[in-house]
Amino acid sequence: MAKIEKIMTSEEVLAWFSNLDSNNMYLIIPEDVYQSIDNQAAHQIAELFNGKFLIKFPEREINFFEWLKKEDIAVWNDLWANSEEDLYFASISFLPVLIDKSIGFPICDLLENDNYFFTPEHIDGAEAKMFVDSIMERFMRRDSLTLGQSLLLNISAMPTDIWHFAYNNNVALEKVKLAVKELIDENLLLHLTEAEHLAGFIKF
């Protein structure tokens, strides 16, 4: 990872974006700027420049997609096979999730593969929500959790795709898919595999 020279203030970050060349559609944000952007500034910038730039992913997220290329080439191809010029670029509107190490660029619109993208709304029904509460109690007591319990707790807190979850937790993808199946079989999780069915749940 590139050495970060310094953390900028919010004012410095906003000033950096305000001085950009508006004629250049492709924007590479230096790592020190990425590291300095907090959640509030990210939303301000995304709203201010919505649709104006395509931004290169931060180094951390590029490393994730290089991992994905090795671990699940079919999904990588679904996302990037026809994107040579735009490889690892996305609209600046995604800035708030790109700076979030837990979420990253969401994998939620696959066309040739099943999507495994979940939000808290996919935790299905009152019993499932009570189960999440019990998992949280176990977590707060620092009791051990199964992979499925950890996944469900993660989904209850934030939008989650299984590829980022596997990467962040150093778990094999097939094990996470099996955990999803178990959660579905136990009527704890709603799984929508088609991108068009997920559209209403994507709120970035």
C-alpha positions in Angstrom: 0.0 0.0 0.0 1.2 3.5 -0.9 2.6 5.5 2.0 0.1 8.1 3.2 1.9 11.4 3.6 -0.7 13.1 5.8 -4.4 13.2 6.7 -6.1 16.2 5.3 -8.8 18.2 7.0 -12.3 18.2 5.7 -11.8 21.7 4.3 -8.7 20.6 2.5 -10.5 17.6 1.0 -13.4 19.7 -0.3 -10.9 22.3 -1.6 -9.1 19.5 -3.5 -12.3 18.4 -5.2 -13.4 21.9 -5.9 -10.1 22.6 -7.9 -10.6 19.6 -10.3 -10.5 20.0 -14.0 -14.2 19.5 -14.9 -13.2 18.6 -18.5 -11.5 15.4 -17.4 -14.2 12.7 -16.9 -11.8 10.2 -15.3 -10.5 11.1 -11.9 -7.7 9.3 -10.0 -7.9 10.3 -6.3 -4.6 10.0 -4.5 -4.5 7.6 -1.5 -3.9 10.4 1.0 -7.0 12.1 -0.2 -9.0 8.9 -0.1 -7.7 8.3 3.5 -8.8 11.7 4.5 -12.4 11.6 3.3 -14.9 10.9 6.2 -18.5 9.9 5.7 -20.0 13.4 5.8 -17.5 14.7 3.3 -18.0 11.7 1.0 -21.8 12.4 0.8 -21.2 16.1 0.3 -18.8 15.4 -2.6 -21.0 12.7 -4.1 -24.0 15.1 -4.1 -22.0 18.1 -5.4 -20.3 16.3 -8.3 -23.0 13.6 -8.9 -22.5 12.1 -12.4 -19.6 14.5 -13.2 -16.7 12.2 -12.7 -15.8 8.5 -12.9 -13.4 7.8 -10.0 -10.7 5.2 -9.8 -11.1 2.8 -6.9 -8.9 3.2 -3.9 -6.0 0.7 -3.7 -7.7 -1.4 -1.1 -10.7 -2.0 -3.4 -8.5 -2.7 -6.4 -6.8 -5.4 -4.3 -10.2 -6.9 -3.6 -11.2 -7.1 -7.2 -7.8 -8.6 -8.1 -8.6 -11.2 -5.5 -12.0 -11.7 -7.0 -10.5 -12.2 -10.4 -8.6 -15.2 -9.0 -11.3 -16.6 -6.8 -14.4 -16.1 -8.9 -13.5 -15.3 -12.5 -17.1 -15.7 -13.7 -18.3 -12.9 -11.4 -15.3 -10.7 -12.3 -16.0 -11.1 -16.0 -19.7 -10.3 -15.3 -18.6 -7.0 -13.9 -15.5 -6.0 -15.8 -14.9 -8.1 -19.0 -16.2 -5.4 -21.3 -14.8 -2.5 -19.3 -11.2 -2.1 -20.5 -11.2 1.7 -20.5 -13.3 1.9 -17.3 -11.7 -0.9 -15.4 -12.1 -0.2 -11.6 -13.7 3.2 -12.2 -17.2 4.0 -11.0 -19.4 7.1 -10.7 -18.4 9.5 -8.0 -21.8 8.8 -6.5 -20.3 5.6 -5.1 -17.7 7.5 -3.0 -19.5 7.0 0.3 -19.3 3.2 0.0 -15.8 3.2 -1.6 -14.4 4.8 1.5 -16.2 2.2 3.7 -13.8 -0.7 4.2 -16.7 -3.0 5.2 -18.9 -2.3 2.1 -16.7 -1.3 -0.8 -18.1 -1.2 -4.4 -21.2 -3.3 -4.0 -21.6 -6.4 -6.2 -25.4 -6.3 -6.7 -26.2 -6.2 -10.4 -24.7 -9.4 -11.9 -26.4 -10.5 -15.1 -24.8 -13.8 -15.9 -24.4 -15.1 -12.3 -26.6 -15.2 -9.2 -26.4 -12.2 -7.0 -25.6 -12.6 -3.4 -26.3 -9.1 -2.2 -28.3 -8.5 1.0 -29.5 -5.6 3.0 -31.1 -5.5 6.5 -34.5 -5.7 4.7 -33.6 -9.2 3.5 -33.7 -10.5 7.1 -37.2 -12.0 6.7 -39.8 -11.7 9.4 -40.2 -11.1 13.1 -38.6 -14.4 14.1 -35.5 -13.7 12.0 -35.1 -10.3 13.6 -35.4 -11.8 17.1 -32.7 -14.3 16.1 -30.5 -11.4 15.1 -31.0 -9.8 18.5 -29.9 -13.1 20.1 -26.8 -13.1 17.9 -26.0 -9.6 18.9 -26.2 -10.6 22.6 -23.8 -13.5 21.9 -21.5 -11.1 20.1 -21.6 -8.5 23.0 -20.7 -11.4 25.4 -17.9 -12.3 23.0 -19.3 -15.8 22.6 -18.3 -17.7 19.5 -20.5 -17.3 16.4 -21.1 -19.6 13.5 -20.3 -18.4 10.0 -24.0 -18.0 9.3 -24.5 -16.1 12.5 -21.6 -13.7 11.6 -23.0 -13.2 8.1 -26.5 -12.5 9.4 -25.2 -10.0 11.9 -23.2 -8.3 9.2 -26.2 -8.1 6.9 -28.3 -6.6 9.8 -25.8 -3.7 10.1 -25.1 -2.9 6.5 -25.5 -3.9 2.8 -23.4 -7.0 2.3 -22.3 -9.0 -0.7 -20.8 -12.4 -0.1 -17.6 -11.6 -2.0 -16.6 -8.7 0.2 -17.7 -10.6 3.3 -15.5 -13.6 2.3 -12.5 -11.3 1.5 -12.8 -9.2 4.6 -13.1 -12.3 6.9 -10.7 -14.5 5.0 -13.3 -17.2 4.4 -13.7 -19.4 1.4 -16.6 -18.3 -0.9 -18.1 -21.8 -1.0 -18.4 -21.8 2.8 -20.2 -18.4 2.7 -22.6 -19.7 0.0 -23.3 -22.7 2.1 -24.0 -20.4 5.1 -26.5 -18.4 2.9 -28.3 -21.6 2.0 -28.6 -22.6 5.6 -30.0 -19.2 6.5 -32.5 -19.5 3.6 -33.5 -23.0 4.7 -34.1 -21.7 8.2 -36.4 -18.9 6.8 -34.0 -16.2 8.2 -32.9 -14.6 4.9 -34.6 -13.6 1.7 -32.4 -14.3 -1.3 -33.1 -12.4 -4.6 -30.7 -13.6 -7.2 -31.8 -11.3 -10.2 -30.4 -7.8 -10.5 -33.8 -6.4 -11.5 -35.3 -7.7 -8.3 -32.6 -6.1 -6.2 -32.9 -2.6 -7.8 -35.4 -1.4 -5.1 -32.9 -2.4 -2.3 -29.9 -0.5 -3.7 -29.7 2.9 -1.9 -26.3 4.3 -2.4 
